[in-house]
Amino acid sequence: MEMWNNPACSKCATARATLDEARVPVRLRAYLEQPPSVEELTDVLRRLGARPWEVCRTQEPVAGELGLTDWPRDDANESRWIEAMAAHPELIQRPILLLDDGTAVVGRTPQALDAAVDRATGGAGA
């Protein structure tokens, strides 16, 4: 599994601890230093079954600078959102867990982390 990680984020710390406790191997990606490309982000959104505005941190200062909260949330503007998130990775919700089975999870809740562990361990997790 790969985890898009921000070392300063408490939700990322919880995810790391949960995965470590469950002995789930994880590759940490410092996504703020190694931002995803538009193509990678598009693929991750597909894996999540999410639209970009559903995993965008609209309270970040850069979101205000871009006027992002006023952008339409529709098919015609989807690429605009993805391009902004690729250019400003701090807009991407965290942590995102990319499971080896081709799915992905935003690991912000205990339930989401439990689901990721279950999928990663074939149901033999925590």
C-alpha positions as CSV (number, residue, x, y, z in Angstrom):
1,M,0.0,0.0,0.0
2,E,1.1,3.6,-0.7
3,M,0.1,6.4,1.6
4,W,0.2,10.0,0.6
5,N,1.6,11.4,3.8
6,N,2.2,14.7,5.5
7,P,4.4,14.2,8.5
8,A,3.0,17.2,10.2
9,C,-0.6,15.9,10.0
10,S,-2.3,14.2,13.0
11,K,-4.6,12.2,10.7
12,C,-1.5,10.9,8.9
13,A,0.1,10.0,12.2
14,T,-3.0,8.0,13.2
15,A,-3.0,6.2,9.9
16,R,0.7,5.4,10.1
17,A,0.2,4.0,13.7
18,T,-2.9,2.0,12.7
19,L,-1.1,0.4,9.7
20,D,2.0,-0.3,11.7
21,E,0.0,-1.9,14.5
22,A,-1.8,-4.1,11.9
23,R,1.6,-4.9,10.3
24,V,0.4,-3.6,6.9
25,P,3.5,-2.7,4.8
26,V,3.2,0.8,3.6
27,R,5.3,3.0,1.3
28,L,5.1,6.6,2.4
29,R,4.9,9.3,-0.3
30,A,5.7,12.8,0.9
31,Y,3.1,14.2,-1.6
32,L,3.8,17.8,-0.7
33,E,7.4,17.3,-1.9
34,Q,6.5,14.7,-4.6
35,P,3.2,16.0,-5.9
36,P,1.0,13.8,-8.0
37,S,0.7,14.6,-11.7
38,V,-2.7,15.4,-13.2
39,E,-2.8,11.9,-14.5
40,E,-2.0,10.3,-11.1
41,L,-4.6,12.4,-9.4
42,T,-7.2,11.6,-12.0
43,D,-6.4,7.9,-11.4
44,V,-6.6,8.2,-7.7
45,L,-10.0,10.0,-7.9
46,R,-11.2,7.1,-10.1
47,R,-9.9,4.6,-7.5
48,L,-11.6,6.6,-4.7
49,G,-14.9,6.9,-6.7
50,A,-14.7,10.6,-5.9
51,R,-14.9,14.0,-7.6
52,P,-12.0,16.4,-7.0
53,W,-14.0,18.8,-4.8
54,E,-14.9,15.9,-2.5
55,V,-11.2,15.5,-1.6
56,C,-10.1,19.1,-1.8
57,R,-9.1,21.0,1.3
58,T,-11.0,24.2,0.6
59,Q,-10.0,25.9,3.9
60,E,-6.3,26.0,2.9
61,P,-5.1,29.6,2.3
62,V,-4.2,28.8,-1.4
63,A,-7.8,27.8,-1.9
64,G,-8.9,31.3,-0.9
65,E,-6.2,32.8,-3.1
66,L,-7.5,30.9,-6.1
67,G,-11.1,31.6,-5.3
68,L,-11.6,27.9,-5.4
69,T,-14.7,27.8,-3.2
70,D,-16.6,29.7,-5.9
71,W,-15.6,27.3,-8.7
72,P,-18.5,25.3,-10.2
73,R,-18.6,21.7,-9.1
74,D,-19.5,20.1,-12.4
75,D,-18.1,18.0,-15.2
76,A,-17.0,21.0,-17.2
77,N,-14.8,22.2,-14.3
78,E,-13.5,18.9,-13.1
79,S,-10.1,19.2,-14.9
80,R,-9.7,22.8,-13.5
81,W,-10.0,21.4,-9.9
82,I,-7.6,18.5,-10.7
83,E,-5.0,20.9,-12.2
84,A,-5.2,23.2,-9.1
85,M,-4.7,20.2,-6.8
86,A,-1.8,18.9,-8.7
87,A,-0.2,22.4,-8.8
88,H,-1.0,23.0,-5.1
89,P,-0.8,19.5,-3.3
90,E,-1.7,21.1,0.0
91,L,-5.2,21.1,-1.4
92,I,-5.3,17.3,-1.4
93,Q,-7.1,15.7,1.5
94,R,-5.0,13.4,3.6
95,P,-4.1,10.7,4.1
96,I,-4.9,8.9,0.9
97,L,-4.2,5.2,1.0
98,L,-3.6,3.5,-2.3
99,L,-4.3,-0.2,-1.8
100,D,-2.5,-2.9,-3.7
101,D,-5.9,-4.2,-4.9
102,G,-6.4,-1.1,-7.0
103,T,-8.8,0.7,-4.7
104,A,-8.1,3.8,-2.5
105,V,-9.3,5.2,0.7
106,V,-9.2,8.6,2.4
107,G,-8.0,7.4,5.8
108,R,-9.4,10.2,8.0
109,T,-11.7,8.1,10.2
110,P,-11.2,4.9,12.3
111,Q,-13.8,3.3,10.1
112,A,-11.9,4.1,6.9
113,L,-8.6,2.9,8.3
114,D,-10.3,-0.3,9.5
115,A,-11.7,-0.9,6.0
116,A,-8.2,-0.3,4.5
117,V,-6.6,-2.7,6.9
118,D,-9.3,-5.3,6.2
119,R,-8.8,-5.0,2.5
120,A,-5.0,-5.0,2.8
121,T,-4.9,-8.1,5.0
122,G,-7.8,-10.0,3.4
123,G,-10.0,-9.5,6.4
124,A,-7.3,-10.7,8.8
125,G,-6.5,-7.2,10.1
126,A,-7.3,-5.4,13.3
